[in-house]
Amino acid sequence: KSDLYQISNDIQSYMMETDREIADKTAVDIKKLTLDIDQKFDTGWRLMESESQKDSIKKADSIWKDYKKTLLDEILPALNRGDSLKAGYLQVGVQTQRFNAFSKTVITMVDATRRDVALAEQAVSGAVVSKIIVAALIALLTICTITLSSYLVTKSITGPLNDCVDFARKVADGIL
């Protein structure tokens, strides 16, 4: 969307520019921005997973293609011919309508993406909580097992040792 704003601003600059060299550079910049937007649509297409997102991207791409066609096939050529009036009418007429439709579509796409992200966060949050509970239970079970094992090992060692100490005391006391 920001590239579209930049294109709109560059068209306004191009329409007002009197220096031909600067105007030509602006036209090149506009064409580069159109390529950037095309690349962003390609990237967006690959990243979208849900059908609602794909529908929004498809609609936005359709609007963009119409906008780009008018821009490259009508507005820029009109400006190159010096027909600023025709270019201006196209820019404030049909292109403004397309720009507004594009903006609404992008807003719809962002809302759909936010909903999908919220659902994914809820799913991940639930999974994380369950894994934390399982890990805590395993840790508690491990601690209990180690404690019980230590107690049993200690008892198995100290019991016979205490018997030996008692026997040694009895022998020392002369009780055989």
FIKOLZA-1660 file (N, C-alpha, C; in steps of 0.1 Angstrom, whole numbers, plus 5000, padded with zeros to 4 digits):
% residues 176
   i   px   py   pz ch aa at
   1 5008 4988 5000  A  K  N
   1 5000 5000 5000  A  K CA
   1 5009 5013 5000  A  K  C
   2 5020 5012 5007  A  S  N
   2 5029 5024 5008  A  S CA
   2 5035 5027 4994  A  S  C
   3 5038 5016 4987  A  D  N
   3 5043 5018 4973  A  D CA
   3 5033 5025 4964  A  D  C
   4 5020 5021 4966  A  L  N
   4 5010 5027 4958  A  L CA
   4 5009 5042 4962  A  L  C
   5 5010 5046 4974  A  Y  N
   5 5010 5060 4978  A  Y CA
   5 5022 5067 4971  A  Y  C
   6 5034 5060 4971  A  Q  N
   6 5046 5066 4965  A  Q CA
   6 5043 5068 4950  A  Q  C
   7 5037 5058 4944  A  I  N
   7 5034 5060 4929  A  I CA
   7 5025 5072 4927  A  I  C
   8 5015 5073 4936  A  S  N
   8 5006 5085 4935  A  S CA
   8 5013 5098 4936  A  S  C
   9 5022 5098 4946  A  N  N
   9 5030 5111 4948  A  N CA
   9 5039 5113 4937  A  N  C
  10 5045 5103 4932  A  D  N
  10 5054 5105 4920  A  D CA
  10 5047 5109 4908  A  D  C
  11 5035 5104 4906  A  I  N
  11 5027 5109 4894  A  I CA
  11 5024 5124 4896  A  I  C
  12 5020 5128 4908  A  Q  N
  12 5018 5142 4910  A  Q CA
  12 5031 5151 4907  A  Q  C
  13 5042 5146 4912  A  S  N
  13 5055 5153 4909  A  S CA
  13 5058 5153 4894  A  S  C
  14 5055 5142 4888  A  Y  N
  14 5058 5140 4873  A  Y CA
  14 5049 5150 4866  A  Y  C
  15 5037 5152 4870  A  M  N
  15 5027 5161 4863  A  M CA
  15 5032 5176 4865  A  M  C
  16 5038 5179 4876  A  M  N
  16 5043 5193 4878  A  M CA
  16 5057 5196 4873  A  M  C
  17 5064 5185 4870  A  E  N
  17 5079 5187 4867  A  E CA
  17 5080 5193 4853  A  E  C
  18 5089 5203 4853  A  T  N
  18 5092 5210 4840  A  T CA
  18 5105 5206 4834  A  T  C
  19 5114 5200 4843  A  D  N
  19 5127 5195 4838  A  D CA
  19 5125 5181 4833  A  D  C
  20 5127 5179 4820  A  R  N
  20 5125 5167 4813  A  R CA
  20 5133 5155 4819  A  R  C
  21 5146 5158 4823  A  E  N
  21 5154 5148 4828  A  E CA
  21 5149 5143 4841  A  E  C
  22 5145 5152 4850  A  I  N
  22 5139 5148 4863  A  I CA
  22 5126 5140 4860  A  I  C
  23 5118 5145 4851  A  A  N
  23 5105 5138 4848  A  A CA
  23 5108 5124 4843  A  A  C
  24 5118 5122 4835  A  D  N
  24 5121 5109 4830  A  D CA
  24 5126 5100 4841  A  D  C
  25 5134 5105 4850  A  K  N
  25 5138 5097 4862  A  K CA
  25 5126 5093 4871  A  K  C
  26 5117 5102 4872  A  T  N
  26 5105 5099 4880  A  T CA
  26 5097 5088 4873  A  T  C
  27 5096 5088 4860  A  A  N
  27 5089 5078 4853  A  A CA
  27 5096 5064 4855  A  A  C
  28 5109 5064 4855  A  V  N
  28 5116 5052 4857  A  V CA
  28 5114 5047 4872  A  V  C
  29 5113 5056 4881  A  D  N
  29 5111 5053 4895  A  D CA
  29 5097 5047 4896  A  D  C
  30 5087 5052 4889  A  I  N
  30 5073 5047 4890  A  I CA
  30 5073 5033 4884  A  I  C
  31 5080 5031 4873  A  K  N
  31 5080 5017 4868  A  K CA
  31 5087 5007 4877  A  K  C
  32 5097 5011 4884  A  K  N
  32 5104 5003 4894  A  K CA
  32 5094 4999 4905  A  K  C
  33 5087 5009 4910  A  L  N
  33 5077 5007 4920  A  L CA
  33 5067 4997 4916  A  L  C
  34 5062 4997 4903  A  T  N
  34 5052 4988 4899  A  T CA
  34 5058 4974 4899  A  T  C
  35 5071 4972 4896  A  L  N
  35 5077 4959 4896  A  L CA
  35 5078 4954 4911  A  L  C
  36 5082 4964 4920  A  D  N
  36 5082 4960 4934  A  D CA
  36 5069 4955 4939  A  D  C
  37 5058 4962 4935  A  I  N
  37 5045 4957 4940  A  I CA
  37 5042 4944 4934  A  I  C
  38 5045 4941 4921  A  D  N
  38 5043 4928 4915  A  D CA
  38 5050 4917 4923  A  D  C
  39 5063 4920 4927  A  Q  N
  39 5070 4910 4935  A  Q CA
  39 5064 4908 4948  A  Q  C
  40 5059 4918 4954  A  K  N
  40 5052 4917 4968  A  K CA
  40 5040 4908 4966  A  K  C
  41 5032 4910 4955  A  F  N
  41 5021 4901 4953  A  F CA
  41 5025 4887 4952  A  F  C
  42 5036 4884 4944  A  D  N
  42 5041 4871 4942  A  D CA
  42 5044 4865 4956  A  D  C
  43 5051 4872 4964  A  T  N
  43 5055 4868 4977  A  T CA
  43 5043 4865 4986  A  T  C
  44 5034 4874 4986  A  G  N
  44 5022 4873 4994  A  G CA
  44 5014 4861 4990  A  G  C
  45 5013 4858 4977  A  W  N
  45 5006 4846 4972  A  W CA
  45 5012 4833 4978  A  W  C
  46 5025 4833 4978  A  R  N
  46 5032 4821 4983  A  R CA
  46 5030 4819 4999  A  R  C
  47 5029 4830 5006  A  L  N
  47 5028 4830 5020  A  L CA
  47 5014 4827 5026  A  L  C
  48 5004 4831 5018  A  M  N
  48 4990 4830 5022  A  M CA
  48 4986 4815 5023  A  M  C
  49 4979 4811 5034  A  E  N
  49 4975 4798 5036  A  E CA
  49 4960 4796 5035  A  E  C
  50 4953 4805 5042  A  S  N
  50 4938 4804 5043  A  S CA
  50 4932 4809 5030  A  S  C
  51 4920 4803 5027  A  E  N
  51 4912 4807 5015  A  E CA
  51 4908 4822 5016  A  E  C
  52 4905 4827 5028  A  S  N
  52 4900 4841 5029  A  S CA
  52 4912 4850 5025  A  S  C
  53 4924 4846 5029  A  Q  N
  53 4936 4855 5026  A  Q CA
  53 4939 4854 5011  A  Q  C
  54 4937 4842 5005  A  K  N
  54 4940 4841 4991  A  K CA
  54 4930 4848 4983  A  K  C
  55 4917 4848 4987  A  D  N
  55 4907 4856 4980  A  D CA
  55 4910 4871 4981  A  D  C
  56 4914 4875 4993  A  S  N
  56 4917 4890 4994  A  S CA
  56 4929 4893 4985  A  S  C
  57 4939 4885 4985  A  I  N
  57 4951 4888 4977  A  I CA
  57 4947 4888 4962  A  I  C
  58 4939 4878 4958  A  K  N
  58 4934 4878 4944  A  K CA
  58 4927 4890 4940  A  K  C
  59 4918 4895 4949  A  K  N
  59 4910 4907 4946  A  K CA
  59 4920 4919 4946  A  K  C
  60 4929 4920 4955  A  A  N
  60 4938 4931 4955  A  A CA
  60 4947 4931 4943  A  A  C
  61 4951 4919 4939  A  D  N
  61 4960 4918 4927  A  D CA
  61 4952 4922 4914  A  D  C
  62 4939 4918 4914  A  S  N
  62 4931 4922 4902  A  S CA
  62 4930 4938 4901  A  S  C
  63 4927 4944 4913  A  I  N
  63 4926 4958 4913  A  I CA
  63 4940 4964 4909  A  I  C
  64 4951 4959 4915  A  W  N
  64 4964 4964 4912  A  W CA
  64 4967 4963 4897  A  W  C
  65 4963 4952 4891  A  K  N
  65 4966 4950 4876  A  K CA
  65 4959 4961 4868  A  K  C
  66 4946 4964 4872  A  D  N
  66 4939 4974 4865  A  D CA
  66 4945 4988 4867  A  D  C
  67 4949 4990 4879  A  Y  N
  67 4956 5003 4882  A  Y CA
  67 4969 5005 4874  A  Y  C
  68 4977 4994 4874  A  K  N
  68 4990 4994 4868  A  K CA
  68 4988 4996 4852  A  K  C
  69 4978 4989 4847  A  K  N
  69 4975 4990 4832  A  K CA
  69 4972 5004 4829  A  K  C
  70 4963 5011 4836  A  T  N
  70 4959 5024 4833  A  T CA
  70 4972 5034 4835  A  T  C
  71 4979 5031 4846  A  L  N
  71 4991 5039 4848  A  L CA
  71 5001 5038 4837  A  L  C
  72 5005 5026 4833  A  L  N
  72 5015 5024 4823  A  L CA
  72 5011 5026 4809  A  L  C
  73 4998 5023 4806  A  D  N
  73 4993 5024 4792  A  D CA
  73 4986 5037 4789  A  D  C
  74 4982 5044 4799  A  E  N
  74 4975 5057 4796  A  E CA
  74 4981 5069 4803  A  E  C
  75 4983 5068 4816  A  I  N
  75 4987 5080 4823  A  I CA
  75 5001 5084 4820  A  I  C
  76 5011 5075 4821  A  L  N
  76 5025 5079 4817  A  L CA
  76 5026 5083 4802  A  L  C
  77 5020 5076 4793  A  P  N
  77 5021 5080 4779  A  P CA
  77 5015 5094 4777  A  P  C
  78 5003 5097 4784  A  A  N
  78 4997 5110 4783  A  A CA
  78 5007 5121 4788  A  A  C
  79 5013 5118 4799  A  L  N
  79 5023 5128 4805  A  L CA
  79 5035 5129 4795  A  L  C
  80 5039 5119 4789  A  N  N
  80 5050 5120 4779  A  N CA
  80 5047 5128 4768  A  N  C
  81 5034 5128 4764  A  R  N
  81 5029 5136 4753  A  R CA
  81 5026 5150 4757  A  R  C
  82 5027 5153 4770  A  G  N
  82 5024 5166 4775  A  G CA
  82 5009 5168 4778  A  G  C
  83 5001 5158 4778  A  D  N
  83 4987 5159 4780  A  D CA
  83 4984 5157 4795  A  D  C
  84 4988 5167 4803  A  S  N
  84 4986 5166 4818  A  S CA
  84 4971 5166 4822  A  S  C
  85 4963 5172 4814  A  L  N
  85 4949 5172 4817  A  L CA
  85 4943 5158 4817  A  L  C
  86 4945 5150 4806  A  K  N
  86 4940 5137 4806  A  K CA
  86 4946 5128 4817  A  K  C
  87 4959 5130 4819  A  A  N
  87 4966 5122 4830  A  A CA
  87 4960 5126 4843  A  A  C
  88 4957 5139 4845  A  G  N
  88 4951 5143 4858  A  G CA
  88 4937 5137 4860  A  G  C
  89 4929 5138 4849  A  Y  N
  89 4915 5132 4850  A  Y CA
  89 4916 5117 4854  A  Y  C
  90 4925 5110 4847  A  L  N
  90 4926 5096 4850  A  L CA
  90 4930 5093 4865  A  L  C
  91 4940 5101 4869  A  Q  N
  91 4946 5100 4882  A  Q CA
  91 4935 5103 4893  A  Q  C
  92 4927 5113 4892  A  V  N
  92 4918 5116 4902  A  V CA
  92 4904 5109 4900  A  V  C
  93 4902 5103 4889  A  G  N
  93 4890 5097 4886  A  G CA
  93 4891 5082 4889  A  G  C
  94 4893 5074 4878  A  V  N
  94 4893 5060 4880  A  V CA
  94 4904 5054 4889  A  V  C
  95 4916 5061 4888  A  Q  N
  95 4927 5056 4897  A  Q CA
  95 4924 5058 4912  A  Q  C
  96 4917 5069 4915  A  T  N
  96 4914 5071 4929  A  T CA
  96 4904 5061 4934  A  T  C
  97 4894 5057 4925  A  Q  N
  97 4885 5047 4929  A  Q CA
  97 4892 5033 4931  A  Q  C
  98 4901 5030 4922  A  R  N
  98 4909 5018 4923  A  R CA
  98 4917 5018 4936  A  R  C
  99 4923 5029 4939  A  F  N
  99 4932 5031 4950  A  F CA
  99 4923 5028 4963  A  F  C
 100 4911 5034 4964  A  N  N
 100 4902 5032 4975  A  N CA
 100 4898 5018 4976  A  N  C
 101 4895 5012 4965  A  A  N
 101 4891 4997 4965  A  A CA
 101 4902 4989 4970  A  A  C
 102 4914 4992 4965  A  F  N
 102 4926 4985 4969  A  F CA
 102 4928 4986 4984  A  F  C
 103 4927 4998 4989  A  S  N
 103 4929 5000 5004  A  S CA
 103 4919 4992 5012  A  S  C
 104 4906 4992 5008  A  K  N
 104 4896 4984 5015  A  K CA
 104 4900 4969 5015  A  K  C
 105 4904 4965 5003  A  T  N
 105 4908 4951 5002  A  T CA
 105 4920 4947 5011  A  T  C
 106 4930 4956 5011  A  V  N
 106 4941 4954 5020  A  V CA
 106 4937 4953 5034  A  V  C
 107 4928 4962 5038  A  I  N
 107 4923 4962 5052  A  I CA
 107 4916 4949 5055  A  I  C
 108 4908 4944 5046  A  T  N
 108 4901 4931 5047  A  T CA
 108 4912 4920 5049  A  T  C
 109 4922 4920 5040  A  M  N
 109 4932 4910 5041  A  M CA
 109 4940 4910 5054  A  M  C
 110 4943 4922 5059  A  V  N
 110 4949 4924 5072  A  V CA
 110 4940 4918 5083  A  V  C
 111 4928 4921 5083  A  D  N
 111 4918 4916 5093  A  D CA
 111 4918 4901 5093  A  D  C
 112 4917 4895 5081  A  A  N
 112 4917 4880 5079  A  A CA
 112 4930 4874 5085  A  A  C
 113 4941 4881 5082  A  T  N
 113 4954 4876 5087  A  T CA
 113 4955 4877 5102  A  T  C
 114 4950 4888 5108  A  R  N
 114 4949 4889 5122  A  R CA
 114 4941 4878 5129  A  R  C
 115 4929 4875 5122  A  R  N
 115 4921 4864 5128  A  R CA
 115 4928 4851 5127  A  R  C
 116 4935 4848 5116  A  D  N
 116 4942 4836 5115  A  D CA
 116 4954 4835 5125  A  D  C
 117 4961 4846 5127  A  V  N
 117 4972 4846 5137  A  V CA
 117 4966 4844 5151  A  V  C
 118 4955 4850 5154  A  A  N
 118 4949 4848 5167  A  A CA
 118 4945 4834 5170  A  A  C
 119 4939 4828 5159  A  L  N
 119 4936 4813 5161  A  L CA
 119 4948 4805 5162  A  L  C
 120 4959 4808 5155  A  A  N
 120 4971 4800 5156  A  A CA
 120 4977 4802 5170  A  A  C
 121 4977 4815 5175  A  E  N
 121 4982 4817 5188  A  E CA
 121 4975 4809 5199  A  E  C
 122 4962 4809 5198  A  Q  N
 122 4954 4801 5207  A  Q CA
 122 4958 4786 5207  A  Q  C
 123 4959 4781 5195  A  A  N
 123 4963 4767 5193  A  A CA
 123 4976 4764 5199  A  A  C
 124 4986 4773 5196  A  V  N
 124 4999 4771 5201  A  V CA
 124 5000 4773 5216  A  V  C
 125 4992 4783 5221  A  S  N
 125 4992 4785 5236  A  S CA
 125 4987 4773 5243  A  S  C
 126 4976 4767 5238  A  G  N
 126 4971 4755 5244  A  G CA
 126 4981 4743 5244  A  G  C
 127 4988 4742 5233  A  A  N
 127 4998 4731 5232  A  A CA
 127 5009 4734 5242  A  A  C
 128 5013 4746 5243  A  V  N
 128 5024 4750 5252  A  V CA
 128 5021 4747 5266  A  V  C
 129 5009 4751 5270  A  V  N
 129 5004 4748 5284  A  V CA
 129 5003 4733 5287  A  V  C
 130 4998 4725 5277  A  S  N
 130 4998 4711 5280  A  S CA
 130 5012 4705 5281  A  S  C
 131 5021 4710 5273  A  K  N
 131 5035 4705 5273  A  K CA
 131 5041 4709 5287  A  K  C
 132 5039 4721 5291  A  I  N
 132 5044 4725 5304  A  I CA
 132 5039 4716 5316  A  I  C
 133 5026 4713 5315  A  I  N
 133 5020 4705 5325  A  I CA
 133 5026 4691 5325  A  I  C
 134 5027 4685 5313  A  V  N
 134 5033 4672 5312  A  V CA
 134 5048 4672 5317  A  V  C
 135 5055 4682 5313  A  A  N
 135 5069 4684 5318  A  A CA
 135 5070 4685 5333  A  A  C
 136 5061 4692 5339  A  A  N
 136 5061 4694 5353  A  A CA
 136 5058 4681 5360  A  A  C
 137 5048 4673 5355  A  L  N
 137 5044 4660 5360  A  L CA
 137 5056 4651 5359  A  L  C
 138 5063 4651 5348  A  I  N
 138 5074 4642 5346  A  I CA
 138 5085 4645 5356  A  I  C
 139 5088 4659 5358  A  A  N
 139 5098 4663 5367  A  A CA
 139 5094 4659 5381  A  A  C
 140 5082 4661 5385  A  L  N
 140 5077 4657 5398  A  L CA
 140 5078 4642 5401  A  L  C
 141 5075 4634 5391  A  L  N
 141 5076 4619 5392  A  L CA
 141 5091 4615 5393  A  L  C
 142 5099 4622 5385  A  T  N
 142 5113 4619 5386  A  T CA
 142 5119 4622 5400  A  T  C
 143 5115 4634 5405  A  I  N
 143 5120 4637 5418  A  I CA
 143 5115 4627 5429  A  I  C
 144 5103 4623 5428  A  C  N
 144 5097 4613 5437  A  C CA
 144 5105 4600 5436  A  C  C
 145 5107 4596 5424  A  T  N
 145 5114 4583 5421  A  T CA
 145 5129 4584 5427  A  T  C
 146 5135 4595 5425  A  I  N
 146 5149 4596 5430  A  I CA
 146 5149 4597 5445  A  I  C
 147 5139 4604 5451  A  T  N
 147 5138 4604 5465  A  T CA
 147 5136 4590 5471  A  T  C
 148 5126 4583 5466  A  L  N
 148 5123 4570 5471  A  L CA
 148 5135 4560 5469  A  L  C
 149 5141 4561 5457  A  S  N
 149 5153 4553 5455  A  S CA
 149 5164 4556 5465  A  S  C
 150 5166 4569 5467  A  S  N
 150 5177 4573 5477  A  S CA
 150 5174 4568 5491  A  S  C
 151 5161 4569 5495  A  Y  N
 151 5157 4564 5508  A  Y CA
 151 5159 4549 5509  A  Y  C
 152 5155 4541 5499  A  L  N
 152 5157 4527 5499  A  L CA
 152 5171 4523 5499  A  L  C
 153 5180 4529 5491  A  V  N
 153 5194 4526 5491  A  V CA
 153 5200 4529 5504  A  V  C
 154 5196 4541 5510  A  T  N
 154 5202 4545 5523  A  T CA
 154 5198 4535 5533  A  T  C
 155 5185 4531 5533  A  K  N
 155 5180 4521 5543  A  K CA
 155 5188 4508 5542  A  K  C
 156 5190 4504 5529  A  S  N
 156 5196 4491 5527  A  S CA
 156 5211 4491 5531  A  S  C
 157 5217 4503 5532  A  I  N
 157 5231 4504 5536  A  I CA
 157 5231 4506 5551  A  I  C
 158 5223 4515 5556  A  T  N
 158 5224 4519 5570  A  T CA
 158 5218 4508 5580  A  T  C
 159 5208 4501 5575  A  G  N
 159 5202 4490 5583  A  G CA
 159 5213 4480 5587  A  G  C
 160 5220 4474 5577  A  P  N
 160 5230 4464 5581  A  P CA
 160 5242 4471 5589  A  P  C
 161 5245 4483 5586  A  L  N
 161 5256 4490 5593  A  L CA
 161 5252 4492 5608  A  L  C
 162 5239 4496 5610  A  N  N
 162 5234 4498 5624  A  N CA
 162 5235 4484 5631  A  N  C
 163 5231 4473 5624  A  D  N
 163 5232 4460 5630  A  D CA
 163 5246 4457 5634  A  D  C
 164 5256 4460 5625  A  C  N
 164 5270 4458 5629  A  C CA
 164 5275 4466 5641  A  C  C
 165 5270 4479 5641  A  V  N
 165 5274 4487 5652  A  V CA
 165 5268 4482 5665  A  V  C
 166 5255 4477 5665  A  D  N
 166 5249 4472 5677  A  D CA
 166 5257 4459 5681  A  D  C
 167 5261 4451 5671  A  F  N
 167 5268 4439 5674  A  F CA
 167 5282 4442 5681  A  F  C
 168 5288 4452 5675  A  A  N
 168 5301 4456 5680  A  A CA
 168 5300 4462 5694  A  A  C
 169 5289 4469 5697  A  R  N
 169 5287 4474 5711  A  R CA
 169 5285 4462 5721  A  R  C
 170 5277 4453 5716  A  K  N
 170 5275 4441 5725  A  K CA
 170 5288 4433 5728  A  K  C
 171 5296 4432 5717  A  V  N
 171 5309 4425 5719  A  V CA
 171 5318 4433 5729  A  V  C
 172 5317 4447 5727  A  A  N
 172 5326 4455 5735  A  A CA
 172 5321 4455 5750  A  A  C
 173 5308 4453 5752  A  D  N
 173 5302 4452 5765  A  D CA
 173 5304 4438 5771  A  D  C
 174 5309 4429 5763  A  G  N
 174 5311 4415 5768  A  G CA
 174 5300 4407 5766  A  G  C
 175 5290 4411 5759  A  I  N
 175 5278 4402 5757  A  I CA
 175 5280 4395 5744  A  I  C
 176 5282 4382 5745  A  L  N
 176 5284 4374 5733  A  L CA
 176 5273 4365 5730  A  L  C
% end
